[in-house]
Amino acid sequence: MLNIRLLLLALLLVASAQAATWRVEKDGSGDFAIIQDAVEASASGDTIMIGPGRYDDTVTFTTPYVTWTVCVSLSGQDLTFIGAGKDATYIGPAVPGEMTNDGWRGFANWPNGVARFVIENVTIENMFVGMKVYPSLFEARDCRFSVCYDGINIHESGNPTLIERCEFVETHTGIDIRGCSGPTIRDCSFVDSDIGEATYGVYCSSVEDILVENCTFEVPMPYFPLSSGTIRNCTVLNSWGYGILMEGSNLTIENTIIDGTEHEWSIKAALMSEVQGRGNILRGSSWSAVSLAWSTANFSQNHIFSEADFVTVGGFTSPPAVEIDFRNNYWGTTDPLELAARIKDGNDDPSIYAHVLYEPYSNVPMSNEERSWGEIKALYKQ
């Protein structure tokens, strides 16, 4: 046993000794002045430190299927890129480029080409896609993606993806993630000034067990087709159309605020979705706070406000009837007739075989809707 431990230690030391750190500096004081040159000199396990300045050199990325202009082409190494800070290291042109499929990419590789890709402390901006990557493991920390159609476009990551403390500014889609399992997106912000167009902070398709927590979405919305996971401790403000949209998905939403004046629905679940909610505040919807189309919900201990209806249910055109649980919520009214009138289900349309259960409900009006979560939850204690 001792010999085996010594052998493993020796192998770790050898691997550590073989990993190199390369410096890229615009002024020529490093090992390289161009990031791509450092990539081509690197081996798996190496780290590339990128100094201050703007790096807008490009290469042609070619496969049998596509030809792109990219800042960095990845070709199979496991690499870590660390900049001097998102306010110091910039990758991309100084002005926005073409926002079509012919536009620039920041980092790119073809499927199965990279096992591990880590990037930290850089800004990637003014291009069609900041990152178009297919790694087995992907991590991004303390980065900014600005004025890109897609900030991060990551497909088929075999291991849990981690994106944390990143900013997505003026992107049509901040993070487009597909075909992955167990990704985590935390402490990120998504901001867009283009109110009036559906933009996505997170577009999550065919993903299992995603966790989105402590994130702020200001205009861009989270969109989940065919996925499962949890949204926790987030804020969604002024998103256009929907606060959170899901289709064919199973999501838990906890301690999240959805607010603003631009969305018709705070939460819309369609195509046989299942949604669970607890400790949330829903405000500002002009059509209904929660819309369910062929979908079910279990919501309790939430604040549910709306300028129009509270809950609308569609689909379920044949028996047996479905019961949808919205008991033990606070609706901003103590009038049972108003509650019944603003919850639209099979009681209003006999062709819909679904009914919303909403009694008992909290009848305690709140003088200040911005109470702490502890105070909110205390309303429902027996």
N, C-alpha and C positions, 0 to 999 in steps of 0.2 A: 504493500500500500504506500509506503514511504517513497519507494522508487517511482511509482506512478505519479505521485504528487510532484516530485522533483522534475519529472519529465514534462508535466503540464506547465509548471512554472517556467521551465527553460523555453518551451515553445512560446509562451506569452512574452517572455523577455525578447526572444528573437523577433517576433512579430512587431513588438513595440520599437525595437531598434531599427527595423526596416522602414517604418513609416517616416516620411519626410515632411517638412514644412517649407513651402515655397512662398516667396514674397513677390507680389505684383505692385509696382509703384510707377505712377505716371511720370515721375521725374527721372526714372532710370536708376534709382538707387537700390532697387530690389533685384531679384533674380530675373524678373521679366517686366516688361512694360505693358504687355497685352495678356489678358486672361487666357485666351485660347492657347497661347504658347505655353503657359504654365500647365494647362490641362494635358497637352500633348507630351509634356515631360514627366507627368505624374504617374505614379503607380497606385493600385488600390490601397486604401488606408491613409493616403497622404492628405494634408491640409493645405489649402491655398489661402493665404492672407492677402486681402485686397485693400490697398491704401486709399487715401482720399482722392477725389477727383471724379471726372466723368469718363466712363469707358464705353465708347460707342463704335469700337471696331467690330466688323462683321465678317462672317464666313458663310459659305453656301452649304446648307445642310441638304443632302440629297439621299433619297431612298428610291426603290423601284416605283414608289407611289407618289411622292411629293418632292418638291424643291422649295426650300424656304431660305430666307435671309435671317441669320441668327447671330446673336452676340457670342454665345458659347455653345459649342456642339459637344455633347458628352458621348463617349465611345466605349463605355464598359467598365471604367474604374469606379471603385467606391471612394467618393471624395467628399470633403467638407470644405465649404467656402465661408470665410469670415471677413466681413468688411470692417471699415473703421467706424461705422455707425450709419444709421439711415439718413442722417443729415450731413454725411461726409462722403460716402461712397455711392455713386450713381451709375447704374448700368442702363444704357439706352440713349437715344438721341435727345438733344436739348429741346426739341419741339416735337409735338405729336406727329407720329407717322401715319401711314395708311391703315385705317381700321377695317381691313378686309382680309380675306385669306391670303392675299399676296403681301400683307404687312409683315413687319419684323416679329421675331420671337426672341425672348431674352435667352433662356436656356432650353435646349431641346435634346431629346434622344428618342430612339425608336423602341418599340416594345421589347422587353427582355434584355435591354442593353445596359442597364445600370442596376446594381444590387442595392446600393445605399447612397443616398444623396442628402446632404445636410447643408443648409444655407442660413446665415445669420448676419444681421447688422448691415444690410444694404437697402437701397431703394432701386426698384426696377420700374421704369416709367416710359411713357410715350411710345408704346408699341401695341401690336395687335394682341399678342399673348405674352405675358411675362414669363411663364414657365409652361412648357408642354413636355411633360415627363411621364415615364412609365417605370418608376423604380420599384424594387421590392420593398424598400423602406425609405420613407421621405420625412424629413423634419425641416421646418422653417420657423425661425424665431427672430423677433425684433426687426422685422423687415417692413418696408412700405412698398405697395404696388399702386402706382398712380397713373391715371389716364391710359389704361389698357382696356381693350374689350374684355378679355379674360385676365384676371390677375394670376391665378394658379389653375392650371388645367391638368389634373392628375388622374390617370386611369389605371385600373388593374394593379394597384399596389398590393403585394402579397402579405405584408405585415402592417400592423397598425401605423397609420399616418398621424403625425403630430404637427399642428400649426398653432403657434401661440404667440401672443403679444405682437401681432402683425396688424398693419393698417392697410385698408383697401379704399382708395380715394378715386372717385370718378371712374369706376369700372362698370361695365355692363353686367358682368358676373365676377364677383370677387374670387370665389373658389368654386370651380367646377370639378366635382369629384364623383367618379363612377366605378362601379364594379369592385369596391374595396370592402374590407371588413374591419370593424373596430377603430375607425379614425376618431381623433379628438381635435376639436377646434375650440380654443379657450382664450379668453382675454384679448379678443380681436375687435376691431372696429371697422364698420362698413359705412361709408358716407358718400352720397351722390347728390348733386344739386338738381338733377334732371327730374323734378316732380312732374308727373303726367305720363311717364313711360314705365312699364314694368321692367325693373332691373332686379338682379338677384345678388344678395350678399353671399348666400350659399346655395348652390344648385347641387343636389345630392341624389343621384340616380342609381338604383340597384345597389345600395350600400346597406350593410348590416351593422347594427349596434353603433351608430354614430353618436358621439356626445358633443353637443354644442353648449358651452357654458361661459357665463360672465362676458358675453359679447353684446355689442351695441350695433343695431342696424338703423341707420338714419336715412330713410327712403328705400334702399334696397331691402328686399324681403328674403327670408329663408323659404326655399321651395324643395319639397321632398317627394319625388315620384318613386314608387316601388322600393321604399326603404324602411328601415326601422331604427329606433334610437330614442334619445332624450334631449330635450332643450331645457336648460336649467339656468335660472338667474340671469336672464337676458332682457334687453329692452329693444322693442321694435317701434320706431317712430315714423309716422307720415309715409309709410309705404303705399305705393299706388296699387289700388285694386284689392290686395289682400295683405293682412299682417303676416300670417303664416299660411302657406298653401301646401296641401299634401294630396297625393293621388295614389291609391293602392298601397298605402303605407300604414305603419303602426308606430305611433309616436306618443311619448309621455312629455307633457309640458308642465314645468314646475317653476313657481316663484318668478314668473316672467311678466313684464308689463308690455302690453300692446296698446299704443295710444296714437292720436293724431287726427287729422281732419281729411286725409286723402284716401283712406281705404273704405271700400264698401263692406268688407267682412273682416273682422279681426282674425278669425280662423275659418278657413274653408277646407273641409275634408270631403273627398270625392272618391269614386271608384272603389268602394268596399274598404275604405280606410277605417282604422280604429284609433281613437285619440283619448288619452287620459289627461286630466288637468287638475292641478291642486295648487292653491296659493297664488293664483294669477290675478292680474287686473286687466280687464279688457274694456277699452274706452274708444269712442270716437267713430264707430262704424256707422255708415249712412244707410245700409240695408239691413244687416243683422250682425250681431256679435259673433255668432257661430252658425255656419251653414253646413249642413250634413246632406250629402247626396249619395244614397246607397251606402251610408257610413254610420258607424255607431260611436258613442262617446260615454265616458264616465267622468263627470266633473263634480268636484265638491270643494268647499272652502275657498271659492273664488269670488272676486268682485266682477260682476258682468253688467256692463252698462252699454247702451246703444242709443243712437239718435232715432232708430226705427225699431225693428224687431230684435228680440233677444236671441231666439233660436229659430231657425227654419229647417225643416226636414223634407227631403224629396226622395223619390225612388220608392223602394219597398212596395211594389205594385201588386204583390200577391201575398196571401197568408203563408205562414203564421205571422201574427203581429209581433213587432220588435219593441221592447221597452228600452228607452234611452235615459240614462240616469244623470239628472242634473239636480239632485237633492242637496240641501245644505249649502246653498250659495247665497250671496247678498246681491240683489238686483237693483238697488237704488230706489226701490219703491216698496211700500207696505200694502199696496192695494192689490188684493187677490184677483180682482176683475181685470186690472191692467196687466198683471202678469199673464193671465190666461190669454188675453187678447194679443199679446206680443210674443207668444210662443206658438209657432205655426207647425202643426203636425197632423196626424190622422183625425184629431178632434175637429179640425177645420176642413179637412178634405178627406172624405171617407174612402177615396181611392188609394190613400197612403196607409199602408199597414205598419205604422210606427207611431209610438206615443212617447212624449217626453214626461218623465217623472220629475217634478220640481218642488214638491212638498215633502217634508218641511223645508222652509227657507228662513234665512235670518231676517228678522223684521226690525233690526236695530239700525236706524239711520246713523250715518257717520258724519260728524261735523267737519272732518278733515280726511279726504280720501288718500292722503299721503301718509297715513299712519304706518308704523313699522309692521313687518310681517308678523311679529309676535302679537301685536294688538289686533291685527286682522284675524289671525287664527283663533284668538280668544273669543271672538264673537260666536263661534260655533261650539264652544265647549258646553256640555250638558251640565 
